[in-house]
Amino acid sequence: MEAYVVMHGSRFSRGENVARGNGRKKSKHYNHLVLLAKNKAGYNNLVKLSTIGFTEGFYYKPRVDLEVLRKRSEGLVCTSACLAGPVSAALLAGDYEKARNEAITLKEIFGDDFYLELQDHGLEKDLPILKGMPKLSKELGIKLIATNDIHYIEKEHALAHNILLLLSDKSGKDYRDLRYGTDQIYFKSEEEMKKLFGKYSGAIENTLEIAEKIDLNLDFEKFHYPLFPIPKDSKAENLDEYFEILAREGLEKRVERISAEVEERFEYETGVIKSMGYSGYFLIVQDFINAAKKQGIPVGPGRGSAAGSLVAYALGITNVNPLDYDLLFERFLNPARGSMPDIDVDFADDQRGEAIEYVKHKYGEESVSQIVTFNRLSSKAVLRDVARVLQIPIPVVNSITKWIPSKFGRVYTLDQALKEVPELKWVNKSDDPKIQDLIKYSKILEGMNRNASKHAAGVVITPGPVSDYVPLSKAGSNGDIVTQFNMKQLDSSGLLKMDFLGLRTLSIIRDTLKLVKENRDIDLNIENIPLDDKKTFKLFSKGQTTAVFQFESAPMREYLKKLKPTSVKDLSAMNALYRPGPMDYIDEFLARKHGKKTFEYLHPILEPILKETYGIIVYQEQVIQIANKVAGMTLAEADILRRAMGKKDKNVMREQRIKFIDSAVKNKIPKKVAKSIFDNIEQFANYGFNKSHAVAYSLVAYQTAYLKAHFLPEFLAANLTNEFGNPDKVTTLLEDCRKLKVKVLTPDVNNPSVTFTVNESKIVFGMSAIKNVGVNAVKEIERARSELGRDFKSIFDLCSNMDTRVVNKRALEGLVLAGAMDSLTGTRAQNFAVIENAISFGNKVRDVIVSHSTSLFGGVENSLDVSEPPLPEVPAWSSKEKLAKERIALGVYLSDHPLRKFRSEYDSLASVHLGEPETFRNTENVRACGVVTELRTRIDKSGRKMAFFKLDDFSGSCECLMFSKAFQEYEEFISTESTLLVKGRLESSGDAVKLNADEVIPLEEARIKLTKKLLIYLNSSSHDIPTIDSLMNLFELNEGNIPVFLSVNSEGKKRDFSTDIKVNLTTNLIKSIQKVLGNNSIRYITM
């Protein structure tokens, strides 16, 4: 490893600042050394040294000092490193005596395992080292070795490496100006090294001597589980016995009737688990899961393939009985595969830390660590980063990145995109040197680590200190301690690693149940709700699934209306199908389910496997079952076939195909049919979803839908409490409240609540969500209101009865802006203007009360008659101002939305909804309707103004960019709180999108400018002859040139009609039509 060593001083010190010529202060408190492990002892010392560097000595770099180096020198070879090494640095500074002393020190520590390095990169700085090292070697008897700094493999990668170093540099340096001043720091050949160092006696040969000293074989075959303590009162003598006892007890508790099938499955699973040495693993997992449940921490019913295990269900690890849903153990733990089990666990997101703390307490703080993850440069990311360094304009790089697709959540590689995407052919053919360089360097850097951070969920648990097994480091901006090995490397090392995931939905379920208990005095156990509740499935069938876990997107809601699910299995299938690839089969699935399409099985043997999904392969488990029944493979062998199909290895697939068909023929399946079956499962294997995961998450979805169906206000209030940090989500939830006629009360100091609660089926706003109003401030208002025993009457009354050090000026401002003082005297404008006076008045009143209570006549405060000053005469805020200030305080519009009066324009004219990514399929020439909530301008290179603004609609928001040419034309329309229709291009920007705006139209004018036809919706069951007569009268009064079309819904069937009627789209006409037919009765057609 490259070690950073404090040669003079302590690793704990942060050194003296050394003034530099530019007036700044900086110092480098370390030198470089290279440490190599000769044997296992050396490896263990490397692990410890690296860990100590990060955990004790980190200061710019992970540093160790001579004290720890002496303690941990056993089994190590040390070489003097590069120009930054202690010996080389002294020689470079012209201080030979210091160099000699540094070499003597290191020789004393490492003995004959210390070597002096010679390096020659053609730099002038190398010359003192090439001259001084041989002299030191001769004087001190320390052997020389010839080495080369290696920062990249190929010499041609010098510029790519320099670009990598400049990715985080915003100064605009020329990438051709090499940071290290040479292109020689690559992996040189034997011939090149001999040519450079042949004249230095022994320098080449001594490198072989080091190689011969290395005798290290790392054994990663063993498992290193923490020792699970068997209770003293247990009859079990070992972990296998205790595991089976607990599993058997759990089975008897959780399964009412243990049939022969259940017993056989249980015996099989416990046998496999014990034979593979995983009893301890299962005991550890069940322990912290059941401990979490006892502590009141919500735990998910299962995640991933673990839900396929009956033993996991018996132990309480999962809450899904796999036999109820035909789930396979082999998909979870395959004895033929030999890999470790992988049980990921969902906890309530705000209590996940408590679960980790339990594990730390049980096994020791030093035995538990979180895990590193490396963020890599994807094709899109590397193109953007390299383009910035090469100073290629953003529109040019966007013209490439916007065409790079993703498949199954993975972005195409550059090679793949350039080869397969027709719109990128021009890039391959481009003779522009900058484009050629962009692609050349991006290909070299693609896939490299950009930075390290803490894995969102990964936790490793070891038998002793984690640093006895793997090195630790710091990652992320907070400097969190993590393992230096990532998840896969830890798995290969035989260590127990787990995903402790935080799932907000579990917090929402918990908080809903709490509100249900508070409001309705119902103790509801979410695990015991009926799974055939008609009201819940009616909610799904209506598509009313906003805030229902994994079923809330707009397309999903439409599919649910068509699906009309009647079971968790239906939900599971839709959950599995709704993803890229299998989504193409949803319509076929729906048609088959409702009998609109007939289908036949390729062979009767497939019917029991595919009947649940109407002959379509939806799940990976079905692929396994087909291979088992058709080709006679064991379930373990069939799982290996499934994995091989996913990897698309042609040679392996050729072998598997022959094996499958031959075995099927032996099983009396016709060869032609066997070939068709294999082709069918091969097609679906890459699309098939993990059924265990789909079922487990569909159960969570069903639970949230059940709560929404039966306890709507409580469910929405719990969502608002948990999602308030996400304004887009809150906007969607508030819109859902409006649609479902659940009133959300504005915040009120006379009805204070920290979180969102429910009172008489109305949602009481959680005041801690107001900007600058924290939990303590709300609790102080609650205390004052309770002690006073009546409502506050005015802002002066409020400030007189509470501690204004807790509810300070900024908190009072937030309360006024949010409308929390609307129940007091005065307008928002008046109360806002008088805040400072009110605080001063309140302080004086309390001072008087205190002085009276401590006087001879204490206790007369009730008789005090204090006159409040009058409120100032200031103009009331307009509706637009009130909403704007409300949004500043709350992050969202609450009492109304500026877009509300343009609902028909939004529904008709917007081709994208900003919070619904599924509407982003077409990125060219899109239209978005929204309100401008942020605006900033800047001067471009040509000296003209360009604009950046945020646009909010009912579903979410996005950043918009308008270049100077367009902004010059439309600037008058763009201001905060203006409602606009924006035309432009959508561009992906990581997880979000940006809208490049080319044109804006004020929404007041959009209807007139864009509408070509007016479509009116009628329903034969609710609209009668008088309704039609009223409409005709309106049309006659508003004759114009826009043709009217009718869409009539009659008993679920829609029929469209054209008419001879033409109207003028006046605001009065539109309002009148909506008054007669309802708000959702019209659409503006633009074609």
N, C-alpha and C positions, 0 to 999 in steps of 0.2 A: 504494500500500500504506500501511497504518497503521504508521509507524515509531516505535520506542521509542528515544529519543536521550538519551545522557548528555551534557548541555550543559556540565557542568563536571567534568572528570575523565576517566578512561579506561574503556573498555568492559570491560577486564580486571579492574578493581577491583570490590570488593563493597561499598564505601561504609561510612560510619559508621552505627552503630545510633542511632536517635533515640528517646529514652524517650517513651512515651505516658502518658497520665494513669492508665491502669489498671495501670501497673507493667511492662507488657510492652514489648518493644523492636521497632520496625519502622521501616523507612524505604522511601521510594519513590525509587529511584535513576534515574529516567528521566522524560522528558516525551514527549508525543505530537507527531508531525508527519505530514502527509499528503504522500506522494510519488507523482507521476504520471509515467509514461514518455511523452515526446514522440515518440520515435523508437526505432529498434533499439538504438542506443547506450544510450539511457535504460533500455530494457527489460533489457539485459544488466547495467547497473549496479544495477537493482532486484533482479535475481536474486542478484547478488553481495552486495548489502547485506543482503538477507534471510538469505542463507546465513551471512554473517559474524555477524549478530545471534544466530543459533542456535549456531554452532560456536565462537565466541570470546567473545561478550558475554552469554550467557544467565545471567540472575539474576532469577528470577521471570518475566521477559519476555525476548524476544530483542532485545538492545540493541546499538546502534551508537553511536559517539562522533563528535565533530566532525572528528577526524583522518580517519576513513574516509569520512565524509560529504563532506569536501573532495575526497578522491581520486576519489569516485564520483558527483560532482554533474552530470557531463556528460549532457545529454539529459533532465534531470529538471525537472519543475515541483514546487515545494514550497509548501504552504499551511500556515498557522500552527495548524491543528487546533482542537480543542474547548477546554473549560475546563482540560484537562490539558496543553495546549500550553505551551511555554516562555514565550511572550509573554502569553497569557491568564492563566497561573498567577501571573505577577508582578503583573499588573493586579488580579487577584482578591485578592492579598495586600496591595494598596495600595502597591506598590513600582513607581511609574511609571518611575523611572530604570533599574531593572533590566529592565523590559519593553522600554524603548527600546534598551538595550544588546543584549538578545537579538535584537531585530528587526534591528539593524544587523549583527550577526554573520551572521544568515541571509541578509540582503541581500548581504553580501560574498561569500557562498558561491554563491548562486543568481542574483544580479543581478536582472534584470527578470522572472525566472521565480519570484520569491518573492512571495506574496500574503498579505495579512492577512484572516483570516476573521471575519465577523460571524455570530453565532448568537443566536436568540431562541426559547427553549423555554418562555417564561413563568416562568422561575425568577428568584429574586432575585439569584442568582449571575451571571446574564447581564448585569445592569445595568452593572457596572464595565467589562465588555468592550465593550458597546454605546457606552459613553461614551469609553473610552480608545482603542479601535482607530481611529476616525476622526481623532482628534488625532494619533496616531502616523503615520497615513497621510499627513496633511497635512505634518507636520514632516519626514518622512523620504522622502517621494515614493514610498511603497509603495502599490500599488493594493489597494483593498478588494474582497472578494468575499462574496456572501451565500451561506451554506451552512446545512445542517441535519444534526444527528447522525441517522444512520439505523441503528436497531437492529432494525427490523422494517418490513414494507411497509405494512400497513394500521394505521390508528389503533386499530381494534378489537382488534388483537393485543397491546396493551400488557400485559394480564393474562397471556396465554399466554406472552409473553416473560419476564415476571417468574417464572412457574412454572418455565420452562426454567432460569433462573438458580438456582432453589431446589432443583433435582433432587438435587444433591449436598449440600444443606444439611440437617443432622440436627437443627437447633435448634427446628424447629417454628414458624418465623416465619409471620406472616399473609401469604398470597400477595397480598392486596390492597394491602399496603404496598409501593408501587413503589420499587425500589432506587434508581432515578435521579430519583425525586421528580416525575416528569412523564410524561404519556402523549403527548408531542409529538415523540418521537424516531422518527418514521416517515417514509416517502417522501412528501414534500409535493408538491402540484401547483404548476404555474407560477403559478396565480392566488394560491394561499396564500403563496407566496414573495414575490410582488410586493406583496401587501398588508402583509407584515411589513417589507419592506426597501425599499419604493419611495422613502422619504424620504432614503435614503443614496445620494448621487450616485455613479453608476458601479458600485455593488455588484452589481447584477443583470447589467449589460452585460459586466462583466469576466469573469463565468463563461463567457460565449460566447467571449471572447478566449482563455481556456484551451482550450476545445474546439477552436478553430481551430488552436491550436499543436500539437495532437496529430496526428501523421502516422505511425501505426504499423500496419504490416501484417505479422502474424506468419505465416511460411511453414512449415507443418508437413507439406508434401508430401514433402520429401526424407528419405531414410534417413540416420541418423548411426551407422553401424556402426564399431566399433573396427577399425583397420587390421590385417588378419591378415597376418603376415609370411610371404612365400613363401620357402622354403628356397633358399639360394644355389645349391645343386647341382641345382635343378629346371630342366627345360627350359621350364616355363611362363612366359609373359611377363605374364600377368595372372591375376586371381582366378578368372575363368571357366575358363581353361585348367587351372589347378591343381586346381580343384574337380572337373573332369571326369576328370583323370588319377587323382586319389585314388579317385573313385567307381568308375571302371573297374577299378582294381586291386582294390578291395574286392569288387566283383561277381565277379571271377574267382576270388577266394579263397573266397567264401562260397556261391556257387552252382555246384554240380558240373557241370551241363550247361546252357549258355546257349542255350536254344531260341530260335526266331524270336519266340515270345510274350514271353520274358524280354527279348530285345534290343529289341523294339518298345516295351515298357513302360519300359525303362531310357532309351531315346532320348527318349521323350515326356516323362518326368519331368525329365531334365536340361535339355531344351529349355525347359520351362516355368520351371524354377528360374532359369536364366540370363536368360531374357527378362524376368522380373520383378525382376531385380537382387538375387537372394537367395543368390548363390554364396558371398559372404563370410559370410553368416549360417550356412550349413551348415558351412563350414570352421571357424568359431569353435566351434560346438556339438560337432562331432565331435572337435575338439582337446581340449576339457576333459573330454569323456566318456572318450575313449581314454586320456588322461593319468590320470584317476581309476582306470581299470582297471589300468593299469601300476603305480600306487601301492598296489594291493590294496584299493581302495575299491569295495565292491560297488555295482553300478549295475543298476537294474531293466531288464527286457527291452523296456520301452516304456510309454508312458502317453498316453492320449488318442488323437487321430486320427493322430499321427505314425507309429504302427505301420502305417498304410496306405501308407507310402512305401517303394518298393523301393530308392531311393537312400539313404534313411535307414538301411535294413538293410545296404546295401553299405558305407556309411561307418562302421558300428559304432555309430550313434546308437541304433538299436533292435536287438532280437535276435529279431524276428518277420519271417519271410518272408511278405509280404502275399499272394503268389500261392498259398501253401499254404492260405490261409483266405478267399480271395475278398475281400480288403480293397481299398478304393478310395482312390487318391491324391487324387481331387477332394474327398473328405470332409476331407482334411487341407489341401490347397493348391488353391484354386480360382482359375484365372486370370480368370474372369469376375467374381469377387468383389473382387479387388484388395487384400484385407487381408493384413497380414503373417503369415507362418507362426508357429505357436505350438507350440514343442517344450518340454514340461515333462519334467523328469528326476527320477527317484527315486534317491536315494543311501541307503546305510545311515545310519540316523538319528544315530548317534554319530560319523559321519565326514563328514557334510554340510559342516561348517565347513572341513574340509581341502580339499574341492572348491572352495569359495568362495575360500579362501586361494590356491589355484593360479591362479585367474582374476585375483586382485589382483596376484599376483607377475608374471603375464604382461603385463597391460595397465596396471598401475600402481594403487597404493592409491587415488589420488584419482579414478580412472576407474571405480570399482566402488562401488555403494551399494545398500543395501536400500531397500525401498519402503514408503511409508505406506499404511495402510488406515484407513478411517473406519467406526467402529461406529455403525450407525444405530438409531434408535428404532423397533422393530417395533410392531405393534398391541398385542401382549401386554405388551411392555416399557413402552411409553408409558402404557398404562392403569395398570400397577402404580406407575410413577414419579409420574404425575399424582395418582393416588389418595392416595399418601403425602403429597404436598404439601397436598392438599385435606382431609387427615385423614379419609379414608373408610376404614372398617374393612376389614381384609384379607379376611374371609369374603365381604364384598359384592363386592369387585373380583374375587375368585376365582370367584364365581358367574357372572362374565362371561368371564373369560379361559379358563376350563376348556372352554368351548364353541367357542373359536376354533380352527379346524382348520388343518392344513398340507397343501399339495399339492406334490409334487415338491420337497420340502425348503423350500418357501417358505410362510411364515405368511400366512394371509389378511389383507388390509388390513381396517381397521375398517369401511369402507363395504361391502366385499364380505361380511364376516361378518354385519353387521347386516341386510344385504339377503337373504342366502341361508340363514342358519342359523335354523331355526324356534325353537330354544330361546332365541334372543336377541330375539324379538319384543317381549318385555316391556320391554326397554331402550329401544326406539324409542318405546314408548307411555308410558314412565314420566313422571310429573309431579313426581317428586322433584327439587328444584333441584340437589342435589349430583350426582345421576346425570346430569342434563342438562349441568351444568358439566363433569363428568368426560368425557363424550363430546365436547362442544364443544371443549375445550382439547386433548384427546388427538388429535382429527382435525387440528388446526392443527399440532401438534408431531410427529405421526407422520412417519417418514422422515427427520427431521433428524439431523444428526451428534451422537452422544452424546459420543464422544471419539475421539482418534486413537491408533493403535498401529502397531507394526511388522508388516507383512505376514509371515505365517508362512513364506513361501517365496520371495517375489519379490526378484529381483536385477536391477539395470540396469547395463549396461556401455557406456561411451561412448568416443569417439575421444580425448578429453582429459579434464580434470577434469569431473566430473559437473556441477559448479556453473557450467560454461560453457554449459550447456544448460537445466538446470532448477534451481530453488532447493532447498536442503537444509534440514532442520529436525530437531528432536528429538521423539521420540515414545515413549510407554510409560514405565513407572515407572523403567526403567534409563537413560532418556535416550539411547536408541540414535539414531544419525544415520541419517536416511531422506530420500528425496526428498519434496518437498511435493506432487508430482503423484502420483496413484494409478495403478494398473496401466493402466486404460483411457486415461487422459490421456497416459501415457508412450507407449502404443501409437500414439495420434493424433499424437504429437510426432515419430514416426519413429525412436524410440530402441529399442535392442535390450534387451528385458527378458525375463527367463527365470524360470521357477519351479524353484528348487533345493529339491526336497522331501526331507524325511527320512522314510524308510519303515522302521519297526522290523523288519518281516518280513525285510528284507534283512540286517539285523544278526543276526537269529535264524538265518537260513540260513548265514551266515558262521560263526557260533559253533558251529553243529551240525557243519559240515564239519571245523572245527578239532578238535572232540571225537572225531569219527569217526577222524581221522588219529591222534590221541593214543592212543585205546583199541584201535583195530582195525588201525592201520597201513594204512588205505585212503585213497589220494589220489583223492577224488571230485570231478569237475568237474560242477557242477550244470547247466551248459549242455549237457552231453552225455548226460544220463540218457535212457533210452528213454521215448518218449511213449505207449507202449502197454502199460505194465507192469500185469499182471493184479492183483498184490497191492495196488497203489495204487488201482485202480478198485474193488477189493473193499472197501477202507477207506471210499471214498466211498459205495458202495452200502449199507454197514452204518450209515452216518451217524455214523461215529466221527471227526468232523471238528473237535472242540475243538482250537483253536490252528491250524487250517488256514485260511490267509488267505481272508477274505471268505466262508467257508462254515461258520462256527461257530455261528450262531444256532440255537435249538431248532427253529423251523419249517423252516429250511433243511435241517437234518439229517433231518427227516421227509420233506421233498420228495426228498432224495437217495436215501432208501430206496426211494421209489416210482420215481424216475427210473432208477436203476441205470445210471449213465453208463458209457460204454465209450470215450469219446474226449474230447479237449480241446474239440472243438466242442460236445459235449453240456454240458460244464461252462460254456462261454461262453454258451450259450443260457440255462441256468439262472441264471447270474450276471446276465444282462440282464433276465430276466423277474422276478427277485426284487427288486422295487421297487414303490412305490405306482403303481397304474394297471395295468401289464402283469401284476402278480401275479394278477389276476383270471383270466388265461388259462393259469395254470400247470396246473391240473387238465385242461383241454382239451388242452394240449400233451402231458401225460403219457399221456392216453388215446389220443391219436393215435400217439404213439411206440410204444406197446405193442400197437397194433392193436385196441384196444377200441372205437375210434370210426373210422369211415371218413370221408373227406373228399374233396371234388373241388375242383380249381382253377377259378377263374372263366374262365380261358382257358389252353390248353396252353402259351402263351408264358411263363406264370408259373412253371411247374414247375421249370425249372433254378434259378430264383431262390429259391423258397420250399421246395424239397424238403428242405433241411437242417433246416428248422424246422417241417416237417410242415404246410405251408400257412398258418402263422401268421406275420404280419409281426412280427418281433422287433427287427430292427435298422434304424437310419437308412439304412444302406447299401442295404438291400433296397428302401426307398422310392425311392432314387436309381436303382437298377437297373431297377425297374419303369417309372419315367418314361422311362428311356432306351430300353428294349426295346418298350414299348407305344406311347409317344407320339413316339418317335424323337428325343427331346431329347438334346443332348450331356450327358455326365455333369456338366459344369460347370453347364449350365442346370437339370438335374435337382436338383442340390444347392441351387440358389437356390429351386426349388419347395419342397423340403423345409424350408428355413429359413422361407419364407413361411407354410407350414402351421403351423409351431411358433409363429409370432407371431400367427396367427389374425386377420389383417387382412382384413375381409370384402370390401373392394373389390379388393384384390390377389387374393384367393382366387377371386373371381368371374371375373376375367380369366384366371387360371391354369386354372380349370376348363374354360372355353371353349376355351382353347388346347390343353389336354391332350386333350379329347374330339375336337376337330377333327383334331388330328394323329393320334390313334389310329385314327380312321375312315379317314384317308388311308393308314394302315398296315394296312388291311383287318381292323380289329377292329370288330365290330358296335357300333353306337352305344350300345345298351342295356348291353352288356358293358363298354364303355369307361366309362360313367357309374358302374357298380357298382364297377369297379376304382378309379376316382378316389375314390369315397366310402369305399372300404375303406382306401386309403392315407392319406386325410385323417384317418380315425378313429385310425389307428395312428401317424401322424407325430409326435404329441405324446408318445406313449408309447415310441416306438422308441429304442433305446439305441445308442450309438456302438460298433459291432462291433469296431473296432480296439482300443479300450480294453478291451472285454470279453475279447477273445482274449488280449491282453497280460497282464491281471491274472489270467486263468484259468491261464495258464502259471505265474505265480508261485504260485497256489493249488496247482497240480499238483506243483510242486517241493516245497512244504512237506508235501503229503500223501505224496509219495514218501519223503521223509526220515522222516516219522512211521511209514510202513509198514515201512521197512527198518532204521531206526536209532532206535527208539522212545525208549530212555533218553536218548540224546544230544540228540534233538530236544526232549524235555520239559525237560531240564536247561538247554538254551540258552534256551528260553522263560522259565523261572523266573529266569534271570540277567537277562534283558532286561526282564521285566515286574515285577520285585520292588517297584518304586515304586507299583504299583497293587494294593492288597490284594484288591480284588474279583476281579481277574484271577488273582492267585496262588491264591486260594481255589478258583476254577474249575479251575485247572491241577492243584492238589493232589488235587482230587476226581477228575480224569481219571486221575491216577497211580494212585489207589486202585482205580478201576474196571478199569484195564488191568493191574493187578497189578505195577506198577513201584514198588518200595519206595524211599521217600525217607528217608534216614537223618537222624536228628536231628544238629544240629551237634555236633562233637566236637573238643576241643582236641588229642586224640591222632590226629586225622585232619583237620588243618586245610586249608582251601581258600578262597581269596579269592572265587571265583565257584563256581556250581554245576558240578560235574564228575560223571563216571561211573566207578564202580569195580565190576567184576564185575556189570554190568547194574543196579546200584543207584545211585541219585542221591545224591551227597555234597553236603550242604548248603553253600552259599556263605556263609561266616561274615561277610563284610563287609556282608551284609544285616541283621545283628543290630543293633539300636538301640545307638548309642554305640560300636560296634565298627567302625572303619574299615579300609581296606585296609592301612594301615601296621601296625595292631595285629595283623592276621592274619599279615602277613609276619613280624613279630617272633616270633609263636608258632611259625610254620613254621621260622624260623631256630633258635630255641631247641630245638625238638623234633629237628631234624636234627643239631645239634651234640651234643646229649645222647645220641643214638643209641638211645634207648629211649622208651617211653611215660612220660608224667607219671603219678605215682602219687597225688598229692594236690594240693590247692590250695596247700599250703605248698611242695611240690616245684615246682609251676608257677611260683610267684612267686619262688622262689630261682634259677630258671634263665633268667629273661627280664627285660627292662627294664620295670619297672613305671611308668616315666614315659611309655612308649609304650602299654602295656596298663595303663591306669590304673584307678582305682576304678570309674568309671562303666562302662568297658569290661568289667571283671570282673563287675559286677552284671548287665550284659546277657548275658554268657556263661552265668552261673548260671541266670538266668531262662529262657533259651532251651534249657536242657538240655545245653549244651556241656560241662558238667563231670560229666555222669552216669557217665562211665567212670572217674572218680576216686573215692576213698573218700568216704563221707559222703552224706547226702541233700542235695537242693537247699536245703532250709531251713537245714541246718547250714553248708553252704558259703557261703550268702548272709550268715549271721550273723557269719562269721569273716573276711570280706574284708579289713577294715582290719588285723586282726591278722596276716593272711597277707602283706599288703604290707609291714608292719613287719618281720615275720620274714624275708621274702625280702631286704629291704634289708640287714639285719644279716648274713645269711649271705654275701651278695655282698661286703660290707665286709670280713668276715673273710678271704674268699678273696683279695681284692685285697691285704690287708695281709700275708698269708702269701706271696703270689707275689712281693712286692717285698722280702721279708726275706732274710736270709742263707740260709735254708733254703727258698727259693722252689720252687714246684712240688709242694708237699705237700698241695694241696687235696683230692686224691683220698683222702687218709687221714683227712680231717676226718670226725668222727662227730657230727653235729648232731641232737639229738632234736627232733622236731616236737611242738608242743603238741597236746593232745587237742582234738577237735572238741567244741563245746558241746552239751549235752543240751537240744535244742529239739524240739518236736513236728514231725513231718514234715508237709508240706503235703498237703492232701487233693487228690484228682484234680481237683476243680473249681478249687481254688486254683492248682494247677500249670498248668492250661490257661489260666486268666485271666492269670497272670504271663507265660506263654509268649507269649500274644497281645500283651502290652505290649511284649515284647522284639522280636517278629518282625512284628507288625502282622497276623498271621494265626494261626489254630490249626494246629499241625503234627502233634504226636504223636496227636491225636484231635480230635474236634469235638463240642461239647456237644449238637449237634443230631443226631449220628449215631444215638443210640438212639431218636430219634423219626423215623427216615427214612420209615416208613410214614405217619405223620401228615403229614409234609412233602409227600410225593408225593400223598396223598389229599385233604388238607384245604386246602392253600394254593391259592388261585386265581391268585396272582401269585408269580413268582420274581423276587427283587429285582434281580438282575443281567441279566434278560432283558426288555428293553423291549417285545418282541413279545407278552408276557403282560399288558401294561397296557391292552389295548383297552377293557375295561370298567373304568371308574374308580370307579364307585359300588359300595358294599357289597363291597369286596374283603376277602380273607383272606390274611394273610401269616404264615408260621411262621419263627421265628428266635430268635436269642439276643441279649439286650441287651448291647451292648459299651460304650456310653457313656450316662450319664444326668446331666442337670442340671435343676434346678427353679428357678422364679422366681415372684415374687408378681405376680398380675395387678392390673388397676385396681380390682377389687373386694376386694383384699386376700387373695385365696385362691391356693393353690399350683397352678401348671400345670407340665407336664413336657415336656421335649424329650429324646428318647432315640434312639439309633442302633440299628437292628435289622439283624443279619447273618444271611444264610442261606448255602446251599452255592454260590449263584451270584453273590452280591454283597451290597449293603447299601443302606439308605436312612434318611433322617432321619424320625423320627416326632414328631408334635406331639399332645399330649393336653391339652385345655382343663380348667379347674379342676373343672367339674361331674363329668366322667367320672373325672378323676384322684382325686377325693375317694373315689369308689367302688372304684377298682382299684389305689390306691397300694400296698397291701400286696403285690401280685404283681410290681410293677415295680422291679427292682434290677439292678445289673450282673451279668451271667452268668446271669440268669434266662431260661429258655426259654419262649417265649410264642406263642400264636396271637393275632394282632392283627387286629381288624376295623375297617374305616374307609373313608375316601375317599382316592383317589390324586389328587394335584395336581401338574401340571407346574411345575418351577422351573428354567427354562433347560434345561440338558442333563440335569438330574437330576429325580427326583420326590420328593415328600414325601407321607407318609401321615398324614392326619388321623385319629387313633385315637379310636374311640368306645367300644371294648370290648376287654378282653384276657381270655384264658383260659390258665391254665398248661397247658403241653403234656401234663403228666401227667394232666390231667382232660379234655383236648379230645376224645379218642377216645370217652369215655363220654358226654359232653354232646352231641356233634354227630352221631354215627354213627346212621344209620337202617337201613343194610344192610351186610353184610359180603360183599365180592366176593373170591372165591378163584380164582387162575389155575392151570390144570392144562395139562400138555402130554402128549399121548398117546404121544409117543416116549420120554419120560423118566419118566413117572409110571405105575406099574403097579398091579395089584390090591392087593398088600401096602401100597402107598402109600395107596390109598383106604381100606383097612381101618384103617390107623393114624389117618387123619383122622377116620373115623367114631368110633373110640374116644375121640379128643379131644373131639369134639362131645358125646358122651354124658356125658363127665365135666364138661362146662361148659355144661349146658343153661341157657337164658335166654330173652330176648325179642327178640334181634336176628336177623332172618332171614338165611340164608346163600344166596348166589347163586354159581354156578360159570361160569367162562369157560374153555372148552376149546379149545386150539389143536391141530388135527389136520392135519398136512401143510400148514401155512401158512394154513389156513382156521379162523376163529374162530366158535364157536357158544356162545351164552349159555343157561344153564338156571336156572330157579328151583327151590328145594327146599322141603321142609316143615321143614327143620332150623332151629332157633332156638338161639342161644348167648348166653352171658354173656361180654362182652369183657374177660376178665381178662388181666393181663400174662402170666400163666403160659400161657394158651391161645395168645396171639399168638406168644410165643417158641417154643412147641412146634410150631405150624404152620410157622413160618419154619425151624425145624430140619429139619422133614420135607420141605418144598417149596422152601426157599430164601428169601433176604431180600426179593426183589421179588415175592412170591407173593400178597400181599393188598392190597386197597384198601378204605378206609372210604368208604362212599357216604352223602352227607348229605341226599339227597332221596328 
